[in-house]
Amino acid sequence: MSIRSERVASLIRQELGAIISREFNGSGEFGFATVTETRMTPDLRVARVFISILGSDEKKEKTLKYIENQKGYYRSIIGSRIKLKFVPELEFHHDTSLDRAMHIEELIRQIHNDEKKKS
């Protein structure tokens, strides 16, 4: 990724992070959402936004659907806050790395507890 695309990705991640943080966190209706990463295409026309969502599977799905439906709104806010020739299209993806890390941590904890019982 070029320096310019990294800068644009960082700005979009910061702006979307602030918007999504205010919109979802604290609401019992949706999961706790965080923008974890943003990647730009080389032409800066598409931003792939990775979102980590905590909560039940139902809340995760509901949160991601809501975010997808708000794409145009988020894009217009980004366009007003960041001066670019073209406001990039937003593609949202569920980042499951946190879920996998929590699962691995639980497996390690179980192994540790099993070893304690054997001792």
Phi and psi restraints in degrees (range 20) as a CNS / XPLOR table:
assign (resid 1 and name C) (resid 2 and name N)
       (resid 2 and name CA) (resid 2 and name C) 1.0 -73.7 20.0 2
assign (resid 2 and name N) (resid 2 and name CA)
       (resid 2 and name C) (resid 3 and name N) 1.0 165.7 20.0 2
assign (resid 2 and name C) (resid 3 and name N)
       (resid 3 and name CA) (resid 3 and name C) 1.0 -61.9 20.0 2
assign (resid 3 and name N) (resid 3 and name CA)
       (resid 3 and name C) (resid 4 and name N) 1.0 -41.5 20.0 2
assign (resid 3 and name C) (resid 4 and name N)
       (resid 4 and name CA) (resid 4 and name C) 1.0 -63.2 20.0 2
assign (resid 4 and name N) (resid 4 and name CA)
       (resid 4 and name C) (resid 5 and name N) 1.0 -45.9 20.0 2
assign (resid 4 and name C) (resid 5 and name N)
       (resid 5 and name CA) (resid 5 and name C) 1.0 -66.1 20.0 2
assign (resid 5 and name N) (resid 5 and name CA)
       (resid 5 and name C) (resid 6 and name N) 1.0 -33.2 20.0 2
assign (resid 5 and name C) (resid 6 and name N)
       (resid 6 and name CA) (resid 6 and name C) 1.0 -65.5 20.0 2
assign (resid 6 and name N) (resid 6 and name CA)
       (resid 6 and name C) (resid 7 and name N) 1.0 -40.9 20.0 2
assign (resid 6 and name C) (resid 7 and name N)
       (resid 7 and name CA) (resid 7 and name C) 1.0 -65.0 20.0 2
assign (resid 7 and name N) (resid 7 and name CA)
       (resid 7 and name C) (resid 8 and name N) 1.0 -44.8 20.0 2
assign (resid 7 and name C) (resid 8 and name N)
       (resid 8 and name CA) (resid 8 and name C) 1.0 -63.3 20.0 2
assign (resid 8 and name N) (resid 8 and name CA)
       (resid 8 and name C) (resid 9 and name N) 1.0 -43.7 20.0 2
assign (resid 8 and name C) (resid 9 and name N)
       (resid 9 and name CA) (resid 9 and name C) 1.0 -59.8 20.0 2
assign (resid 9 and name N) (resid 9 and name CA)
       (resid 9 and name C) (resid 10 and name N) 1.0 -42.0 20.0 2
assign (resid 9 and name C) (resid 10 and name N)
       (resid 10 and name CA) (resid 10 and name C) 1.0 -64.0 20.0 2
assign (resid 10 and name N) (resid 10 and name CA)
       (resid 10 and name C) (resid 11 and name N) 1.0 -43.6 20.0 2
assign (resid 10 and name C) (resid 11 and name N)
       (resid 11 and name CA) (resid 11 and name C) 1.0 -63.0 20.0 2
assign (resid 11 and name N) (resid 11 and name CA)
       (resid 11 and name C) (resid 12 and name N) 1.0 -43.3 20.0 2
assign (resid 11 and name C) (resid 12 and name N)
       (resid 12 and name CA) (resid 12 and name C) 1.0 -65.4 20.0 2
assign (resid 12 and name N) (resid 12 and name CA)
       (resid 12 and name C) (resid 13 and name N) 1.0 -41.6 20.0 2
assign (resid 12 and name C) (resid 13 and name N)
       (resid 13 and name CA) (resid 13 and name C) 1.0 -60.3 20.0 2
assign (resid 13 and name N) (resid 13 and name CA)
       (resid 13 and name C) (resid 14 and name N) 1.0 -43.2 20.0 2
assign (resid 13 and name C) (resid 14 and name N)
       (resid 14 and name CA) (resid 14 and name C) 1.0 -64.4 20.0 2
assign (resid 14 and name N) (resid 14 and name CA)
       (resid 14 and name C) (resid 15 and name N) 1.0 -47.2 20.0 2
assign (resid 14 and name C) (resid 15 and name N)
       (resid 15 and name CA) (resid 15 and name C) 1.0 -64.6 20.0 2
assign (resid 15 and name N) (resid 15 and name CA)
       (resid 15 and name C) (resid 16 and name N) 1.0 -49.3 20.0 2
assign (resid 15 and name C) (resid 16 and name N)
       (resid 16 and name CA) (resid 16 and name C) 1.0 -64.7 20.0 2
assign (resid 16 and name N) (resid 16 and name CA)
       (resid 16 and name C) (resid 17 and name N) 1.0 -37.3 20.0 2
assign (resid 16 and name C) (resid 17 and name N)
       (resid 17 and name CA) (resid 17 and name C) 1.0 -58.6 20.0 2
assign (resid 17 and name N) (resid 17 and name CA)
       (resid 17 and name C) (resid 18 and name N) 1.0 -44.8 20.0 2
assign (resid 17 and name C) (resid 18 and name N)
       (resid 18 and name CA) (resid 18 and name C) 1.0 -66.1 20.0 2
assign (resid 18 and name N) (resid 18 and name CA)
       (resid 18 and name C) (resid 19 and name N) 1.0 -43.5 20.0 2
assign (resid 18 and name C) (resid 19 and name N)
       (resid 19 and name CA) (resid 19 and name C) 1.0 -63.5 20.0 2
assign (resid 19 and name N) (resid 19 and name CA)
       (resid 19 and name C) (resid 20 and name N) 1.0 -50.6 20.0 2
assign (resid 19 and name C) (resid 20 and name N)
       (resid 20 and name CA) (resid 20 and name C) 1.0 -67.5 20.0 2
assign (resid 20 and name N) (resid 20 and name CA)
       (resid 20 and name C) (resid 21 and name N) 1.0 -37.9 20.0 2
assign (resid 20 and name C) (resid 21 and name N)
       (resid 21 and name CA) (resid 21 and name C) 1.0 -59.4 20.0 2
assign (resid 21 and name N) (resid 21 and name CA)
       (resid 21 and name C) (resid 22 and name N) 1.0 -46.2 20.0 2
assign (resid 21 and name C) (resid 22 and name N)
       (resid 22 and name CA) (resid 22 and name C) 1.0 -66.8 20.0 2
assign (resid 22 and name N) (resid 22 and name CA)
       (resid 22 and name C) (resid 23 and name N) 1.0 -36.9 20.0 2
assign (resid 22 and name C) (resid 23 and name N)
       (resid 23 and name CA) (resid 23 and name C) 1.0 -74.6 20.0 2
assign (resid 23 and name N) (resid 23 and name CA)
       (resid 23 and name C) (resid 24 and name N) 1.0 -39.3 20.0 2
assign (resid 23 and name C) (resid 24 and name N)
       (resid 24 and name CA) (resid 24 and name C) 1.0 -105.8 20.0 2
assign (resid 24 and name N) (resid 24 and name CA)
       (resid 24 and name C) (resid 25 and name N) 1.0 -43.5 20.0 2
assign (resid 24 and name C) (resid 25 and name N)
       (resid 25 and name CA) (resid 25 and name C) 1.0 -70.1 20.0 2
assign (resid 25 and name N) (resid 25 and name CA)
       (resid 25 and name C) (resid 26 and name N) 1.0 127.1 20.0 2
assign (resid 25 and name C) (resid 26 and name N)
       (resid 26 and name CA) (resid 26 and name C) 1.0 104.5 20.0 2
assign (resid 26 and name N) (resid 26 and name CA)
       (resid 26 and name C) (resid 27 and name N) 1.0 -15.5 20.0 2
assign (resid 26 and name C) (resid 27 and name N)
       (resid 27 and name CA) (resid 27 and name C) 1.0 -89.3 20.0 2
assign (resid 27 and name N) (resid 27 and name CA)
       (resid 27 and name C) (resid 28 and name N) 1.0 129.4 20.0 2
assign (resid 27 and name C) (resid 28 and name N)
       (resid 28 and name CA) (resid 28 and name C) 1.0 -77.4 20.0 2
assign (resid 28 and name N) (resid 28 and name CA)
       (resid 28 and name C) (resid 29 and name N) 1.0 -12.1 20.0 2
assign (resid 28 and name C) (resid 29 and name N)
       (resid 29 and name CA) (resid 29 and name C) 1.0 -75.7 20.0 2
assign (resid 29 and name N) (resid 29 and name CA)
       (resid 29 and name C) (resid 30 and name N) 1.0 -33.2 20.0 2
assign (resid 29 and name C) (resid 30 and name N)
       (resid 30 and name CA) (resid 30 and name C) 1.0 -116.3 20.0 2
assign (resid 30 and name N) (resid 30 and name CA)
       (resid 30 and name C) (resid 31 and name N) 1.0 168.0 20.0 2
assign (resid 30 and name C) (resid 31 and name N)
       (resid 31 and name CA) (resid 31 and name C) 1.0 -77.4 20.0 2
assign (resid 31 and name N) (resid 31 and name CA)
       (resid 31 and name C) (resid 32 and name N) 1.0 166.6 20.0 2
assign (resid 31 and name C) (resid 32 and name N)
       (resid 32 and name CA) (resid 32 and name C) 1.0 -78.0 20.0 2
assign (resid 32 and name N) (resid 32 and name CA)
       (resid 32 and name C) (resid 33 and name N) 1.0 113.8 20.0 2
assign (resid 32 and name C) (resid 33 and name N)
       (resid 33 and name CA) (resid 33 and name C) 1.0 -109.3 20.0 2
assign (resid 33 and name N) (resid 33 and name CA)
       (resid 33 and name C) (resid 34 and name N) 1.0 139.6 20.0 2
assign (resid 33 and name C) (resid 34 and name N)
       (resid 34 and name CA) (resid 34 and name C) 1.0 -139.0 20.0 2
assign (resid 34 and name N) (resid 34 and name CA)
       (resid 34 and name C) (resid 35 and name N) 1.0 136.1 20.0 2
assign (resid 34 and name C) (resid 35 and name N)
       (resid 35 and name CA) (resid 35 and name C) 1.0 -81.6 20.0 2
assign (resid 35 and name N) (resid 35 and name CA)
       (resid 35 and name C) (resid 36 and name N) 1.0 116.9 20.0 2
assign (resid 35 and name C) (resid 36 and name N)
       (resid 36 and name CA) (resid 36 and name C) 1.0 -96.2 20.0 2
assign (resid 36 and name N) (resid 36 and name CA)
       (resid 36 and name C) (resid 37 and name N) 1.0 -31.1 20.0 2
assign (resid 36 and name C) (resid 37 and name N)
       (resid 37 and name CA) (resid 37 and name C) 1.0 -159.2 20.0 2
assign (resid 37 and name N) (resid 37 and name CA)
       (resid 37 and name C) (resid 38 and name N) 1.0 151.3 20.0 2
assign (resid 37 and name C) (resid 38 and name N)
       (resid 38 and name CA) (resid 38 and name C) 1.0 -136.0 20.0 2
assign (resid 38 and name N) (resid 38 and name CA)
       (resid 38 and name C) (resid 39 and name N) 1.0 131.7 20.0 2
assign (resid 38 and name C) (resid 39 and name N)
       (resid 39 and name CA) (resid 39 and name C) 1.0 -123.4 20.0 2
assign (resid 39 and name N) (resid 39 and name CA)
       (resid 39 and name C) (resid 40 and name N) 1.0 135.8 20.0 2
assign (resid 39 and name C) (resid 40 and name N)
       (resid 40 and name CA) (resid 40 and name C) 1.0 -102.9 20.0 2
assign (resid 40 and name N) (resid 40 and name CA)
       (resid 40 and name C) (resid 41 and name N) 1.0 147.8 20.0 2
assign (resid 40 and name C) (resid 41 and name N)
       (resid 41 and name CA) (resid 41 and name C) 1.0 -73.9 20.0 2
assign (resid 41 and name N) (resid 41 and name CA)
       (resid 41 and name C) (resid 42 and name N) 1.0 159.0 20.0 2
assign (resid 41 and name C) (resid 42 and name N)
       (resid 42 and name CA) (resid 42 and name C) 1.0 -56.6 20.0 2
assign (resid 42 and name N) (resid 42 and name CA)
       (resid 42 and name C) (resid 43 and name N) 1.0 -31.0 20.0 2
assign (resid 42 and name C) (resid 43 and name N)
       (resid 43 and name CA) (resid 43 and name C) 1.0 -87.3 20.0 2
assign (resid 43 and name N) (resid 43 and name CA)
       (resid 43 and name C) (resid 44 and name N) 1.0 2.9 20.0 2
assign (resid 43 and name C) (resid 44 and name N)
       (resid 44 and name CA) (resid 44 and name C) 1.0 62.7 20.0 2
assign (resid 44 and name N) (resid 44 and name CA)
       (resid 44 and name C) (resid 45 and name N) 1.0 22.4 20.0 2
assign (resid 44 and name C) (resid 45 and name N)
       (resid 45 and name CA) (resid 45 and name C) 1.0 -94.3 20.0 2
assign (resid 45 and name N) (resid 45 and name CA)
       (resid 45 and name C) (resid 46 and name N) 1.0 -18.5 20.0 2
assign (resid 45 and name C) (resid 46 and name N)
       (resid 46 and name CA) (resid 46 and name C) 1.0 -132.0 20.0 2
assign (resid 46 and name N) (resid 46 and name CA)
       (resid 46 and name C) (resid 47 and name N) 1.0 132.7 20.0 2
assign (resid 46 and name C) (resid 47 and name N)
       (resid 47 and name CA) (resid 47 and name C) 1.0 -113.1 20.0 2
assign (resid 47 and name N) (resid 47 and name CA)
       (resid 47 and name C) (resid 48 and name N) 1.0 121.3 20.0 2
assign (resid 47 and name C) (resid 48 and name N)
       (resid 48 and name CA) (resid 48 and name C) 1.0 -94.4 20.0 2
assign (resid 48 and name N) (resid 48 and name CA)
       (resid 48 and name C) (resid 49 and name N) 1.0 114.8 20.0 2
assign (resid 48 and name C) (resid 49 and name N)
       (resid 49 and name CA) (resid 49 and name C) 1.0 -108.6 20.0 2
assign (resid 49 and name N) (resid 49 and name CA)
       (resid 49 and name C) (resid 50 and name N) 1.0 123.5 20.0 2
assign (resid 49 and name C) (resid 50 and name N)
       (resid 50 and name CA) (resid 50 and name C) 1.0 -101.4 20.0 2
assign (resid 50 and name N) (resid 50 and name CA)
       (resid 50 and name C) (resid 51 and name N) 1.0 128.2 20.0 2
assign (resid 50 and name C) (resid 51 and name N)
       (resid 51 and name CA) (resid 51 and name C) 1.0 -121.9 20.0 2
assign (resid 51 and name N) (resid 51 and name CA)
       (resid 51 and name C) (resid 52 and name N) 1.0 129.6 20.0 2
assign (resid 51 and name C) (resid 52 and name N)
       (resid 52 and name CA) (resid 52 and name C) 1.0 -97.2 20.0 2
assign (resid 52 and name N) (resid 52 and name CA)
       (resid 52 and name C) (resid 53 and name N) 1.0 130.6 20.0 2
assign (resid 52 and name C) (resid 53 and name N)
       (resid 53 and name CA) (resid 53 and name C) 1.0 -126.6 20.0 2
assign (resid 53 and name N) (resid 53 and name CA)
       (resid 53 and name C) (resid 54 and name N) 1.0 125.9 20.0 2
assign (resid 53 and name C) (resid 54 and name N)
       (resid 54 and name CA) (resid 54 and name C) 1.0 -101.4 20.0 2
assign (resid 54 and name N) (resid 54 and name CA)
       (resid 54 and name C) (resid 55 and name N) 1.0 145.7 20.0 2
assign (resid 54 and name C) (resid 55 and name N)
       (resid 55 and name CA) (resid 55 and name C) 1.0 136.4 20.0 2
assign (resid 55 and name N) (resid 55 and name CA)
       (resid 55 and name C) (resid 56 and name N) 1.0 -174.1 20.0 2
assign (resid 55 and name C) (resid 56 and name N)
       (resid 56 and name CA) (resid 56 and name C) 1.0 -68.2 20.0 2
assign (resid 56 and name N) (resid 56 and name CA)
       (resid 56 and name C) (resid 57 and name N) 1.0 162.8 20.0 2
assign (resid 56 and name C) (resid 57 and name N)
       (resid 57 and name CA) (resid 57 and name C) 1.0 -58.7 20.0 2
assign (resid 57 and name N) (resid 57 and name CA)
       (resid 57 and name C) (resid 58 and name N) 1.0 -37.2 20.0 2
assign (resid 57 and name C) (resid 58 and name N)
       (resid 58 and name CA) (resid 58 and name C) 1.0 -63.4 20.0 2
assign (resid 58 and name N) (resid 58 and name CA)
       (resid 58 and name C) (resid 59 and name N) 1.0 -44.6 20.0 2
assign (resid 58 and name C) (resid 59 and name N)
       (resid 59 and name CA) (resid 59 and name C) 1.0 -67.2 20.0 2
assign (resid 59 and name N) (resid 59 and name CA)
       (resid 59 and name C) (resid 60 and name N) 1.0 -37.5 20.0 2
assign (resid 59 and name C) (resid 60 and name N)
       (resid 60 and name CA) (resid 60 and name C) 1.0 -61.1 20.0 2
assign (resid 60 and name N) (resid 60 and name CA)
       (resid 60 and name C) (resid 61 and name N) 1.0 -47.5 20.0 2
assign (resid 60 and name C) (resid 61 and name N)
       (resid 61 and name CA) (resid 61 and name C) 1.0 -63.4 20.0 2
assign (resid 61 and name N) (resid 61 and name CA)
       (resid 61 and name C) (resid 62 and name N) 1.0 -44.0 20.0 2
assign (resid 61 and name C) (resid 62 and name N)
       (resid 62 and name CA) (resid 62 and name C) 1.0 -63.3 20.0 2
assign (resid 62 and name N) (resid 62 and name CA)
       (resid 62 and name C) (resid 63 and name N) 1.0 -41.4 20.0 2
assign (resid 62 and name C) (resid 63 and name N)
       (resid 63 and name CA) (resid 63 and name C) 1.0 -64.9 20.0 2
assign (resid 63 and name N) (resid 63 and name CA)
       (resid 63 and name C) (resid 64 and name N) 1.0 -46.3 20.0 2
assign (resid 63 and name C) (resid 64 and name N)
       (resid 64 and name CA) (resid 64 and name C) 1.0 -64.4 20.0 2
assign (resid 64 and name N) (resid 64 and name CA)
       (resid 64 and name C) (resid 65 and name N) 1.0 -39.6 20.0 2
assign (resid 64 and name C) (resid 65 and name N)
       (resid 65 and name CA) (resid 65 and name C) 1.0 -62.8 20.0 2
assign (resid 65 and name N) (resid 65 and name CA)
       (resid 65 and name C) (resid 66 and name N) 1.0 -42.6 20.0 2
assign (resid 65 and name C) (resid 66 and name N)
       (resid 66 and name CA) (resid 66 and name C) 1.0 -63.0 20.0 2
assign (resid 66 and name N) (resid 66 and name CA)
       (resid 66 and name C) (resid 67 and name N) 1.0 -44.3 20.0 2
assign (resid 66 and name C) (resid 67 and name N)
       (resid 67 and name CA) (resid 67 and name C) 1.0 -61.5 20.0 2
assign (resid 67 and name N) (resid 67 and name CA)
       (resid 67 and name C) (resid 68 and name N) 1.0 -43.5 20.0 2
assign (resid 67 and name C) (resid 68 and name N)
       (resid 68 and name CA) (resid 68 and name C) 1.0 -59.2 20.0 2
assign (resid 68 and name N) (resid 68 and name CA)
       (resid 68 and name C) (resid 69 and name N) 1.0 -41.9 20.0 2
assign (resid 68 and name C) (resid 69 and name N)
       (resid 69 and name CA) (resid 69 and name C) 1.0 -68.9 20.0 2
assign (resid 69 and name N) (resid 69 and name CA)
       (resid 69 and name C) (resid 70 and name N) 1.0 -23.1 20.0 2
assign (resid 69 and name C) (resid 70 and name N)
       (resid 70 and name CA) (resid 70 and name C) 1.0 -94.2 20.0 2
assign (resid 70 and name N) (resid 70 and name CA)
       (resid 70 and name C) (resid 71 and name N) 1.0 8.6 20.0 2
assign (resid 70 and name C) (resid 71 and name N)
       (resid 71 and name CA) (resid 71 and name C) 1.0 -48.4 20.0 2
assign (resid 71 and name N) (resid 71 and name CA)
       (resid 71 and name C) (resid 72 and name N) 1.0 -49.4 20.0 2
assign (resid 71 and name C) (resid 72 and name N)
       (resid 72 and name CA) (resid 72 and name C) 1.0 -62.5 20.0 2
assign (resid 72 and name N) (resid 72 and name CA)
       (resid 72 and name C) (resid 73 and name N) 1.0 -41.5 20.0 2
assign (resid 72 and name C) (resid 73 and name N)
       (resid 73 and name CA) (resid 73 and name C) 1.0 -62.4 20.0 2
assign (resid 73 and name N) (resid 73 and name CA)
       (resid 73 and name C) (resid 74 and name N) 1.0 -47.7 20.0 2
assign (resid 73 and name C) (resid 74 and name N)
       (resid 74 and name CA) (resid 74 and name C) 1.0 -62.4 20.0 2
assign (resid 74 and name N) (resid 74 and name CA)
       (resid 74 and name C) (resid 75 and name N) 1.0 -39.8 20.0 2
assign (resid 74 and name C) (resid 75 and name N)
       (resid 75 and name CA) (resid 75 and name C) 1.0 -63.9 20.0 2
assign (resid 75 and name N) (resid 75 and name CA)
       (resid 75 and name C) (resid 76 and name N) 1.0 -40.7 20.0 2
assign (resid 75 and name C) (resid 76 and name N)
       (resid 76 and name CA) (resid 76 and name C) 1.0 -66.9 20.0 2
assign (resid 76 and name N) (resid 76 and name CA)
       (resid 76 and name C) (resid 77 and name N) 1.0 -37.4 20.0 2
assign (resid 76 and name C) (resid 77 and name N)
       (resid 77 and name CA) (resid 77 and name C) 1.0 -64.8 20.0 2
assign (resid 77 and name N) (resid 77 and name CA)
       (resid 77 and name C) (resid 78 and name N) 1.0 -44.9 20.0 2
assign (resid 77 and name C) (resid 78 and name N)
       (resid 78 and name CA) (resid 78 and name C) 1.0 -60.4 20.0 2
assign (resid 78 and name N) (resid 78 and name CA)
       (resid 78 and name C) (resid 79 and name N) 1.0 -41.9 20.0 2
assign (resid 78 and name C) (resid 79 and name N)
       (resid 79 and name CA) (resid 79 and name C) 1.0 -61.7 20.0 2
assign (resid 79 and name N) (resid 79 and name CA)
       (resid 79 and name C) (resid 80 and name N) 1.0 -33.4 20.0 2
assign (resid 79 and name C) (resid 80 and name N)
       (resid 80 and name CA) (resid 80 and name C) 1.0 -81.1 20.0 2
assign (resid 80 and name N) (resid 80 and name CA)
       (resid 80 and name C) (resid 81 and name N) 1.0 -23.3 20.0 2
assign (resid 80 and name C) (resid 81 and name N)
       (resid 81 and name CA) (resid 81 and name C) 1.0 -97.3 20.0 2
assign (resid 81 and name N) (resid 81 and name CA)
       (resid 81 and name C) (resid 82 and name N) 1.0 -29.3 20.0 2
assign (resid 81 and name C) (resid 82 and name N)
       (resid 82 and name CA) (resid 82 and name C) 1.0 -118.1 20.0 2
assign (resid 82 and name N) (resid 82 and name CA)
       (resid 82 and name C) (resid 83 and name N) 1.0 124.0 20.0 2
assign (resid 82 and name C) (resid 83 and name N)
       (resid 83 and name CA) (resid 83 and name C) 1.0 -86.1 20.0 2
assign (resid 83 and name N) (resid 83 and name CA)
       (resid 83 and name C) (resid 84 and name N) 1.0 106.0 20.0 2
assign (resid 83 and name C) (resid 84 and name N)
       (resid 84 and name CA) (resid 84 and name C) 1.0 -130.6 20.0 2
assign (resid 84 and name N) (resid 84 and name CA)
       (resid 84 and name C) (resid 85 and name N) 1.0 156.4 20.0 2
assign (resid 84 and name C) (resid 85 and name N)
       (resid 85 and name CA) (resid 85 and name C) 1.0 -62.8 20.0 2
assign (resid 85 and name N) (resid 85 and name CA)
       (resid 85 and name C) (resid 86 and name N) 1.0 -44.1 20.0 2
assign (resid 85 and name C) (resid 86 and name N)
       (resid 86 and name CA) (resid 86 and name C) 1.0 -126.6 20.0 2
assign (resid 86 and name N) (resid 86 and name CA)
       (resid 86 and name C) (resid 87 and name N) 1.0 133.7 20.0 2
assign (resid 86 and name C) (resid 87 and name N)
       (resid 87 and name CA) (resid 87 and name C) 1.0 -81.8 20.0 2
assign (resid 87 and name N) (resid 87 and name CA)
       (resid 87 and name C) (resid 88 and name N) 1.0 123.2 20.0 2
assign (resid 87 and name C) (resid 88 and name N)
       (resid 88 and name CA) (resid 88 and name C) 1.0 -68.1 20.0 2
assign (resid 88 and name N) (resid 88 and name CA)
       (resid 88 and name C) (resid 89 and name N) 1.0 149.5 20.0 2
assign (resid 88 and name C) (resid 89 and name N)
       (resid 89 and name CA) (resid 89 and name C) 1.0 -67.6 20.0 2
assign (resid 89 and name N) (resid 89 and name CA)
       (resid 89 and name C) (resid 90 and name N) 1.0 146.8 20.0 2
assign (resid 89 and name C) (resid 90 and name N)
       (resid 90 and name CA) (resid 90 and name C) 1.0 -107.7 20.0 2
assign (resid 90 and name N) (resid 90 and name CA)
       (resid 90 and name C) (resid 91 and name N) 1.0 128.9 20.0 2
assign (resid 90 and name C) (resid 91 and name N)
       (resid 91 and name CA) (resid 91 and name C) 1.0 -117.3 20.0 2
assign (resid 91 and name N) (resid 91 and name CA)
       (resid 91 and name C) (resid 92 and name N) 1.0 120.3 20.0 2
assign (resid 91 and name C) (resid 92 and name N)
       (resid 92 and name CA) (resid 92 and name C) 1.0 -99.9 20.0 2
assign (resid 92 and name N) (resid 92 and name CA)
       (resid 92 and name C) (resid 93 and name N) 1.0 136.2 20.0 2
assign (resid 92 and name C) (resid 93 and name N)
       (resid 93 and name CA) (resid 93 and name C) 1.0 -131.6 20.0 2
assign (resid 93 and name N) (resid 93 and name CA)
       (resid 93 and name C) (resid 94 and name N) 1.0 140.0 20.0 2
assign (resid 93 and name C) (resid 94 and name N)
       (resid 94 and name CA) (resid 94 and name C) 1.0 -78.0 20.0 2
assign (resid 94 and name N) (resid 94 and name CA)
       (resid 94 and name C) (resid 95 and name N) 1.0 121.6 20.0 2
assign (resid 94 and name C) (resid 95 and name N)
       (resid 95 and name CA) (resid 95 and name C) 1.0 -88.4 20.0 2
assign (resid 95 and name N) (resid 95 and name CA)
       (resid 95 and name C) (resid 96 and name N) 1.0 111.3 20.0 2
assign (resid 95 and name C) (resid 96 and name N)
       (resid 96 and name CA) (resid 96 and name C) 1.0 -96.5 20.0 2
assign (resid 96 and name N) (resid 96 and name CA)
       (resid 96 and name C) (resid 97 and name N) 1.0 6.9 20.0 2
assign (resid 96 and name C) (resid 97 and name N)
       (resid 97 and name CA) (resid 97 and name C) 1.0 -61.5 20.0 2
assign (resid 97 and name N) (resid 97 and name CA)
       (resid 97 and name C) (resid 98 and name N) 1.0 -36.1 20.0 2
assign (resid 97 and name C) (resid 98 and name N)
       (resid 98 and name CA) (resid 98 and name C) 1.0 -67.1 20.0 2
assign (resid 98 and name N) (resid 98 and name CA)
       (resid 98 and name C) (resid 99 and name N) 1.0 -40.8 20.0 2
assign (resid 98 and name C) (resid 99 and name N)
       (resid 99 and name CA) (resid 99 and name C) 1.0 -61.7 20.0 2
assign (resid 99 and name N) (resid 99 and name CA)
       (resid 99 and name C) (resid 100 and name N) 1.0 -43.3 20.0 2
assign (resid 99 and name C) (resid 100 and name N)
       (resid 100 and name CA) (resid 100 and name C) 1.0 -65.3 20.0 2
assign (resid 100 and name N) (resid 100 and name CA)
       (resid 100 and name C) (resid 101 and name N) 1.0 -40.4 20.0 2
assign (resid 100 and name C) (resid 101 and name N)
       (resid 101 and name CA) (resid 101 and name C) 1.0 -63.0 20.0 2
assign (resid 101 and name N) (resid 101 and name CA)
       (resid 101 and name C) (resid 102 and name N) 1.0 -41.6 20.0 2
assign (resid 101 and name C) (resid 102 and name N)
       (resid 102 and name CA) (resid 102 and name C) 1.0 -65.6 20.0 2
assign (resid 102 and name N) (resid 102 and name CA)
       (resid 102 and name C) (resid 103 and name N) 1.0 -37.4 20.0 2
assign (resid 102 and name C) (resid 103 and name N)
       (resid 103 and name CA) (resid 103 and name C) 1.0 -66.0 20.0 2
assign (resid 103 and name N) (resid 103 and name CA)
       (resid 103 and name C) (resid 104 and name N) 1.0 -43.6 20.0 2
assign (resid 103 and name C) (resid 104 and name N)
       (resid 104 and name CA) (resid 104 and name C) 1.0 -63.4 20.0 2
assign (resid 104 and name N) (resid 104 and name CA)
       (resid 104 and name C) (resid 105 and name N) 1.0 -41.4 20.0 2
assign (resid 104 and name C) (resid 105 and name N)
       (resid 105 and name CA) (resid 105 and name C) 1.0 -61.5 20.0 2
assign (resid 105 and name N) (resid 105 and name CA)
       (resid 105 and name C) (resid 106 and name N) 1.0 -40.5 20.0 2
assign (resid 105 and name C) (resid 106 and name N)
       (resid 106 and name CA) (resid 106 and name C) 1.0 -65.2 20.0 2
assign (resid 106 and name N) (resid 106 and name CA)
       (resid 106 and name C) (resid 107 and name N) 1.0 -40.7 20.0 2
assign (resid 106 and name C) (resid 107 and name N)
       (resid 107 and name CA) (resid 107 and name C) 1.0 -63.3 20.0 2
assign (resid 107 and name N) (resid 107 and name CA)
       (resid 107 and name C) (resid 108 and name N) 1.0 -42.0 20.0 2
assign (resid 107 and name C) (resid 108 and name N)
       (resid 108 and name CA) (resid 108 and name C) 1.0 -63.5 20.0 2
assign (resid 108 and name N) (resid 108 and name CA)
       (resid 108 and name C) (resid 109 and name N) 1.0 -41.6 20.0 2
assign (resid 108 and name C) (resid 109 and name N)
       (resid 109 and name CA) (resid 109 and name C) 1.0 -61.7 20.0 2
assign (resid 109 and name N) (resid 109 and name CA)
       (resid 109 and name C) (resid 110 and name N) 1.0 -41.7 20.0 2
assign (resid 109 and name C) (resid 110 and name N)
       (resid 110 and name CA) (resid 110 and name C) 1.0 -64.4 20.0 2
assign (resid 110 and name N) (resid 110 and name CA)
       (resid 110 and name C) (resid 111 and name N) 1.0 -43.0 20.0 2
assign (resid 110 and name C) (resid 111 and name N)
       (resid 111 and name CA) (resid 111 and name C) 1.0 -61.9 20.0 2
assign (resid 111 and name N) (resid 111 and name CA)
       (resid 111 and name C) (resid 112 and name N) 1.0 -43.5 20.0 2
assign (resid 111 and name C) (resid 112 and name N)
       (resid 112 and name CA) (resid 112 and name C) 1.0 -61.6 20.0 2
assign (resid 112 and name N) (resid 112 and name CA)
       (resid 112 and name C) (resid 113 and name N) 1.0 -43.7 20.0 2
assign (resid 112 and name C) (resid 113 and name N)
       (resid 113 and name CA) (resid 113 and name C) 1.0 -65.8 20.0 2
assign (resid 113 and name N) (resid 113 and name CA)
       (resid 113 and name C) (resid 114 and name N) 1.0 -38.9 20.0 2
assign (resid 113 and name C) (resid 114 and name N)
       (resid 114 and name CA) (resid 114 and name C) 1.0 -64.0 20.0 2
assign (resid 114 and name N) (resid 114 and name CA)
       (resid 114 and name C) (resid 115 and name N) 1.0 -39.1 20.0 2
assign (resid 114 and name C) (resid 115 and name N)
       (resid 115 and name CA) (resid 115 and name C) 1.0 -67.3 20.0 2
assign (resid 115 and name N) (resid 115 and name CA)
       (resid 115 and name C) (resid 116 and name N) 1.0 -35.5 20.0 2
assign (resid 115 and name C) (resid 116 and name N)
       (resid 116 and name CA) (resid 116 and name C) 1.0 -65.5 20.0 2
assign (resid 116 and name N) (resid 116 and name CA)
       (resid 116 and name C) (resid 117 and name N) 1.0 -39.9 20.0 2
assign (resid 116 and name C) (resid 117 and name N)
       (resid 117 and name CA) (resid 117 and name C) 1.0 -66.2 20.0 2
assign (resid 117 and name N) (resid 117 and name CA)
       (resid 117 and name C) (resid 118 and name N) 1.0 -34.8 20.0 2
assign (resid 117 and name C) (resid 118 and name N)
       (resid 118 and name CA) (resid 118 and name C) 1.0 -71.7 20.0 2
assign (resid 118 and name N) (resid 118 and name CA)
       (resid 118 and name C) (resid 119 and name N) 1.0 -27.6 20.0 2
